[in-house]
Amino acid sequence: MQMLKWCCAAGILLFASACSPKIPFTQAVRDQYKLTPEELKGIQFYLSDPIALRKGEANENQKSTEDGKLIIESGKTIDQVTIKSNTEGAVESIPDLKSMTVSFEEGAEKYLVFSSVKSRNGFYSLQALNWENGRGKVSYAGQTWYASPGSDQAILLFKMKSIKS
């Protein structure tokens, strides 16, 4: 009987912790709990909204002849990286007291900077070198990319569990 009670209690605790709601990570949380870089690196973060990064390179003009006509092809190659909402992210580094770099995939320099600097609510949102017409210029994988409109709405979420004894 004692074993059954213990198993039920463990099951309820496991279920409750698995269902912890994701809440916004804010500067107030970071300050209140005086989170160290090691502690920040131990937190599982999630992305609230999708982020789409794009970069393009102009192709050289390709020319050929076909049916007696000169055909000139020109254009751009567009690369895109999409990070879906609820994607798990891990802190890579902490440049200062109001920002951190978060990686959502493995690879050299594949991280984005999130900061509370421009948020009225202290949310950690995507930081860009500059924002223009809703598009942000960011560094990703060692190259310059442009975050699509709406990407500036993405914030970091995390789960917090309070245990009272």
C-alpha positions in Angstrom: 0.0 0.0 0.0 2.8 2.4 0.9 4.5 1.6 -2.4 1.3 2.4 -4.3 1.0 5.8 -2.6 4.7 6.6 -3.4 4.2 5.6 -7.1 1.0 7.7 -7.4 2.8 10.7 -5.8 5.8 10.3 -8.1 3.5 10.0 -11.1 1.6 13.2 -10.2 4.8 15.1 -9.6 6.2 13.9 -12.9 3.0 14.9 -14.7 2.9 18.3 -13.0 6.5 19.1 -13.9 6.0 18.0 -17.5 3.0 20.3 -17.8 4.8 23.4 -16.4 3.7 26.3 -18.5 6.3 28.2 -20.5 6.7 31.8 -19.4 8.6 34.7 -20.9 12.2 35.1 -19.7 12.6 38.7 -18.6 15.3 40.9 -17.2 13.4 41.0 -13.9 13.6 37.1 -13.6 17.4 37.3 -14.3 17.9 40.0 -11.8 15.6 38.7 -9.1 17.3 35.2 -9.0 20.8 36.6 -9.7 21.3 34.0 -12.4 24.9 33.2 -13.1 26.2 32.4 -16.6 26.5 28.7 -15.6 22.8 28.8 -14.4 21.7 30.5 -17.6 23.4 27.8 -19.6 21.5 25.1 -17.6 18.1 26.5 -18.5 16.2 25.1 -21.4 14.8 28.0 -23.5 12.1 27.9 -26.1 11.3 30.3 -28.9 7.8 31.9 -28.7 7.3 32.7 -32.4 9.0 31.6 -35.5 12.0 33.4 -36.9 12.9 33.3 -40.6 16.3 34.4 -41.7 17.1 35.1 -45.4 20.2 35.9 -47.4 20.7 36.2 -51.1 23.5 36.3 -53.5 23.3 37.7 -57.0 24.2 35.1 -59.6 26.4 36.1 -62.5 24.5 36.5 -65.8 24.3 33.2 -67.6 24.0 33.5 -71.4 23.2 31.1 -74.1 21.6 30.9 -77.5 18.5 29.1 -78.3 16.4 29.1 -81.5 18.5 32.0 -82.8 17.9 34.2 -79.7 20.4 35.3 -77.1 19.1 34.1 -73.7 20.4 36.0 -70.6 19.5 34.6 -67.2 20.2 36.6 -64.1 18.8 36.3 -60.6 19.5 35.6 -57.0 20.0 32.6 -54.9 18.0 32.9 -51.7 19.0 30.9 -48.7 16.5 30.7 -45.8 16.7 29.3 -42.2 13.5 29.0 -40.4 13.4 28.4 -36.6 9.9 27.3 -35.6 8.1 28.4 -32.4 8.7 26.1 -29.4 12.1 25.1 -30.8 14.5 24.3 -27.9 17.5 26.6 -27.5 20.6 26.6 -25.3 22.6 29.6 -24.2 26.0 29.7 -25.9 27.5 32.9 -24.2 26.6 35.9 -22.1 28.1 39.0 -23.6 26.7 41.3 -20.9 24.1 41.7 -18.1 21.2 42.3 -20.5 21.8 39.9 -23.4 22.8 36.3 -24.3 23.5 34.3 -27.4 21.1 31.3 -27.9 21.7 28.4 -30.3 18.7 26.5 -31.8 20.8 24.1 -33.9 24.4 22.8 -33.9 27.1 24.4 -35.9 29.8 27.0 -35.8 28.4 30.4 -34.9 24.8 29.3 -35.4 23.3 31.4 -32.6 21.2 34.5 -32.3 21.5 37.3 -29.8 18.5 37.9 -27.5 18.4 41.0 -25.3 16.0 42.9 -23.0 17.4 46.3 -23.9 14.7 47.3 -26.3 11.7 45.6 -24.6 9.4 47.8 -22.5 8.5 44.6 -20.5 12.0 43.3 -20.2 11.4 40.3 -22.4 14.4 38.8 -24.1 13.7 39.4 -27.8 15.7 39.0 -31.0 18.4 41.6 -31.2 19.5 42.9 -34.6 22.3 45.1 -35.7 19.5 47.4 -37.0 15.8 47.1 -37.8 14.4 48.7 -40.9 10.8 48.2 -42.2 10.4 45.3 -39.8 13.5 43.4 -41.1 16.4 42.9 -38.8 20.0 42.6 -40.0 21.6 39.8 -37.9 24.8 37.8 -37.8 24.2 34.0 -38.1 26.8 31.3 -38.9 29.4 34.0 -39.5 27.4 35.7 -42.3 24.9 38.6 -42.6 21.2 37.5 -42.7 18.0 39.4 -42.6 15.2 38.4 -40.2 11.8 38.6 -41.8 9.1 40.9 -40.6 7.5 39.6 -37.4 10.7 38.0 -36.2 11.1 40.9 -33.8 8.1 39.5 -31.9 9.9 36.3 -31.0 10.9 36.1 -27.3 12.6 33.5 -25.2 10.4 31.3 -23.0 11.3 28.9 -20.2 9.7 26.7 -17.6 10.0 27.5 -13.9 8.9 25.3 -11.1 8.5 26.6 -7.6 8.8 24.0 -4.8 7.5 25.0 -1.4 8.2 22.9 1.6 
